[in-house]
Amino acid sequence: MAGPLEQFEIKPIIAIEIGALDLSFTNSAAFMVAAVGGSALFLGLCMSGRALVPTRWQSLAEMIYEVVANMIRDNVGSEGRAYFPFIFTLFVFVLFSNLIGMVPGSFTTTSHLIVTFALAAAIFVGVTLIGIFRHGLKFLSLFFPHGAPWWTAFILVPVELVSYLSRPVSLSVRLFANMTVGHVLLKVIAGFIALLGIFGALPFLFLIPLTALEIGIAVLQAYIFTILSCVYLHDALHLH
Amino acid sequence: MTHDDGDRPGAKDDGSLESLARRLQAAKTRRGGRRGGAAGSEGRSEAMGAGMRVAVELVAAVLVGTGIGIVLDKWLGTQPWLLILFFLIGCVAAFLNVYRLGQRLDREAKERRAAGQAKGK
């Protein structure tokens, strides 16, 4: 029987090695492509009708659009509209990665810290650059609370700096931890079913609501990941 | 859930707009009440999410601070002083982050409560 951690194993599908670099096309990469392809296909098919009175599928796609649009309006403000395409792509990508991971036997790309950290780091660097280009040197006032006495800068600036730098870490660890813990839990409980024989019905009954909860978490974490990106964008645009 | 006869069609229904408005209002109040009842389980999962956020926030800043300390120590050769200093700064930053998160969650809860009350009225 497969161990609970085997599902996170990275296996190369097409081995590519350039010099010392291992650039293999792995199962992780394959499922990222699946997330991108799946979301493109889903949104493309849903919107193919483009009716004024939407069909069920079209209203599903429009619902996702509205969720993201509301998120940006509430958390960033009207200046955030320019960043809608990026935030929308981010939300749909994370959502599809999480949900495709819920298909039995598939691989969850977001259960690897390096994947979520790469996403969070890209957002962090991007948002910081937006802040610097918008405000120039005034951006540095983000690290010093307005109105504090100048001599407190020796304590406050390092603290604020570390607090700011911890953002991509907390953003990525949250998504990664939630996805990993959920999948390990599902696997462990599913393992009990095989071990307990006839009494396996009990963990099986428990597994059904747990799977539903896991799907809920997959959607919720995609939402939280995106909403926090919006909050960071707001800080860069408005400097508190 | 309370049923007063005012919102039943047929009872005291004189077909005027006024009675329609009254019935609508009663129906809205009932829906608001139902939503308030559902907030129990919703609030629990939200509270769990908030707890998770606090935990991650608490760890992340300490990790980042310690990491900066180790890198600077290696670079400047001042083991272990900068590690100690940045570990402490990381702890302070973690508490600052948690404090800010608490303020944020508080504000959101207050806004939601205000919105709920406005809907209920």
Chai-1 contact restraints between the chains, C-beta under 6 A:
chainA,res_idxA,chainB,res_idxB,connection_type,confidence,min_distance_angstrom,max_distance_angstrom,comment,restraint_id
A,P158,B,I89,contact,1.0,0.0,6.0,A-B,restraint_1
A,V159,B,I89,contact,1.0,0.0,6.0,A-B,restraint_2
A,V159,B,V92,contact,1.0,0.0,6.0,A-B,restraint_3
A,V159,B,A93,contact,1.0,0.0,6.0,A-B,restraint_4
A,V162,B,A61,contact,1.0,0.0,6.0,A-B,restraint_5
A,V162,B,V64,contact,1.0,0.0,6.0,A-B,restraint_6
A,V162,B,G65,contact,1.0,0.0,6.0,A-B,restraint_7
A,V162,B,I89,contact,1.0,0.0,6.0,A-B,restraint_8
A,V162,B,G90,contact,1.0,0.0,6.0,A-B,restraint_9
A,V162,B,A93,contact,1.0,0.0,6.0,A-B,restraint_10
A,S163,B,A61,contact,1.0,0.0,6.0,A-B,restraint_11
A,S163,B,A93,contact,1.0,0.0,6.0,A-B,restraint_12
A,S163,B,L96,contact,1.0,0.0,6.0,A-B,restraint_13
A,S163,B,N97,contact,1.0,0.0,6.0,A-B,restraint_14
A,L165,B,V64,contact,1.0,0.0,6.0,A-B,restraint_15
A,S166,B,A60,contact,1.0,0.0,6.0,A-B,restraint_16
A,S166,B,A61,contact,1.0,0.0,6.0,A-B,restraint_17
A,S166,B,V64,contact,1.0,0.0,6.0,A-B,restraint_18
A,V169,B,A60,contact,1.0,0.0,6.0,A-B,restraint_19
A,V169,B,V64,contact,1.0,0.0,6.0,A-B,restraint_20
A,S170,B,V56,contact,1.0,0.0,6.0,A-B,restraint_21
A,S170,B,E57,contact,1.0,0.0,6.0,A-B,restraint_22
A,S170,B,A60,contact,1.0,0.0,6.0,A-B,restraint_23
A,V173,B,V56,contact,1.0,0.0,6.0,A-B,restraint_24
A,R174,B,V56,contact,1.0,0.0,6.0,A-B,restraint_25
